[in-house]
Amino acid sequence: MFLVSACLAGFNTRYDGTNSKDRRIVKLVLSGKAIPVCPEQLGGLPTPRSPVQFINNDVALASGQKNRAVGRDGIDYTMALLKGAKETLRIARIFHIKAAIFKDGSPSCGVTYVWISGKKSHGKGITSALLEQNGIEVKTIDSI
Ligand code: SF4
């Protein structure tokens, strides 16, 4: 069983109310092999919402502890993203998830890159980092 980014499964969970549907992920969900989650919605954020990016380039980026995730509206969403990450981990534990397939680039689901102060930068989203820290493999949709 996989966890997958809900937007990849066709849910309109993206910040702008759209999705990033990928037929392979839809197939996994339909066959009962994947559970869709949107960490940002699980963190209590609305959809649509302000796009969020990190504002610090720090080695502790992946932990989300030393970096602030700030919306285009200037609001600090770090705590909401952390809450969503913890809730996603809780779901992963309930279903004994060993691996996740996530949408890259997101401050929550990013796997190989995120956006830091407007620049595409190597790093992980807060949820991906937390899952990996807890022994769950996280792959980007771009790698499968
Ligand atoms: S937080 Fe993850 S699942 Fe939710 S819209 Fe962003 S990339 Fe998709």
Residues whose N, C-alpha, C, O or C-beta is under 5 A from the ligand:
A	BS01	SF4	S5 A6 C7 T13 R14 Y15 V37 C38 P39 E40 K103 S106 S108 C109
